[in-house]
């Protein structure tokens, strides 16, 4: 009788063992893959999964989760996952894992096959998700991010400006536009010509009214007359003295005329400015005419646009989308829970069932600690520059309020000047859930960071990356910031993706080929129904400046044509006026200078002769006085001697 019970029992146990050993692991593997694909909407692949029922342990070898946004890359790749579950909690339908190990963790690695799921399967998954997540905050955020990604980021605005500039320049009829413009240069020349002709005639009249030639002639005659005067007697000397007042009056007249000529000469210098000054005045008028024509044709100008938003916007929003997907999964499988009641009552037809809740009851899922190790390298990356990372994940729980501890992630790595630091906090201990993610990267190779194939730009083959990312989601408000600095950049020879015409691609390629540094500041913030984005990068200024340089020659040609047409209209008149102006200025200046010099010469001659005449007259009169005195002395001397002798007085010495 006992054998009848024992043998079937052994057989059943053996069958269960065989089932667990050979069939349960594949079933669990398929379940894990199915759950993964449901979560990530992309292929999930596992090389091997081993379930050890007696030890309640699982080992997963080479898990790969593809990216739904880039199916040729893995979102995450894990070499091995191993953990043990506590046995007793399983009896209460709870999974409790004290420690889990994730080794050889990588992300953004290249795939050899596409990770995209069949379209039919994707639609089925999305349909299920939409029902499950219809009203969740993260689902609404994901929809908002998707809408922003698909709208407004389709074309490079500067590419349109380039084409517009080409067409506008080609269609310009410069000759017609200049002809229709009210050119002021010719009018100013005519007015200046009239003004200076009037001044010239006025100065000529003033010189004529001075009778300078007549005064020069009279001054010469006076000088000759003075020099011809002979002083032979007192009578002639007195006559010459009588001429002096009239001569002095003539001298004063000459002095006044010379002074008037000096004033006239200074006035001419003021009115007839230096030729260069007149030329400069005309150049200013010409410049205003040139600017007036430019304003009429409204020459197209390339302005700073939102190239950064187009070039980096999609990659930035995809990155936020990836993070939001992680948050979505975290909130789905670690949902915020309300504070547990002390008891729950279930009414019956007769009486009431009362369930009294125990304190410190384990949650449905609890992973206390996960040890993580991996690398920033992997397939498709420069592994010689990769940084090894390690860290811990703590308190993965379906109900954080049981232990009152938030879930945290701390992963870091350092190699020489390179460093990687990831910190996450998923807090469900309060009524309002809060999720925080921060990532800091220093001096990593750009190939280790998925922003190199952004479109419009050639692929960045080499470069050093500084990156700071901060994400927070509290209740229904998100704030995500990114600061990126790429240095020592080397581009590939072709544009990564063809989203613009080949002509625009070639232009952008030329612009950025020698670009060595790219900075980017991006932010996405707001509530689900009013998300806002801000993107700023030095790429806008670089593209603008280099486009201006490229099209500067064409715009310069238009400017030259405008100047050429203006020269045809005004150049001959301007030159003729300048020549006439120079000639008149030279003539009037020379005339005044010549007559002034001649008059001054005669004035000096007259002054000298008058002064000489005065000296001659004074000398002659003095000489005549002395002669009279001598004569009187000769006549009186004998008489005096006789008188002295007669009176016997001493003789005079």
Secondary structure, DSSP 4 states (H G I P E B T S, - for coil): -HHHHHHHHHHHHHHHHHIIIIIIHHHHHHHHHHHHHHHHSS-EEEEEEEEETTTTEEEEEEEEEE-SSSTTBEEEEEEEEEEEE-HHHHHTT-EEEEEEEEEEEE-S-B-SS--PPPHHHHHHHHHHHHHHSTT-HHHHHHHHHHHHHHSS-SS-HHHHHHHHHHHHHHT--HHHHHHTS---HHHHHHHHHHHHHHHHHHHHHHHHHTTHHHHHHHHHHHHHHHHH----SHHHHHHHHHHHHHHHHHHHHHHHHHHHHHHHHHHHHHHS--HHHHHHHHHHHHHHHHHHHHHHHT--------HHHHHHHHHHHHHHHHHHHHHHHHHHHS---PPPPSEEEEE-SSSEEEEEPPTTPPPSEEEEEEEEEEES--TTS-GGG--EEEEEEEEEES-TTTTT--EEEEEEEEETTEEEEEEEEEE-SSSS-EEEEEEEEEEEEGGGSS-S--SSSEEEEEEEEEEEEEEEEETTEEEEEEEEEEEEEEEEEEESS--S-HHHHHHHHHHHTT--EEEEEEEEEEETTS-EEEEEETHHHHHHHHHHHHHHHHHHHHHHHHHHHHHHHHHHHHHHHHHHHHHHHHHHHHHHHHHHHHHHHHHHHHHHHHHHHHHHHHHHHHHHHHHHHHHHHHHHHHHHHHHHHHTTPPPP-
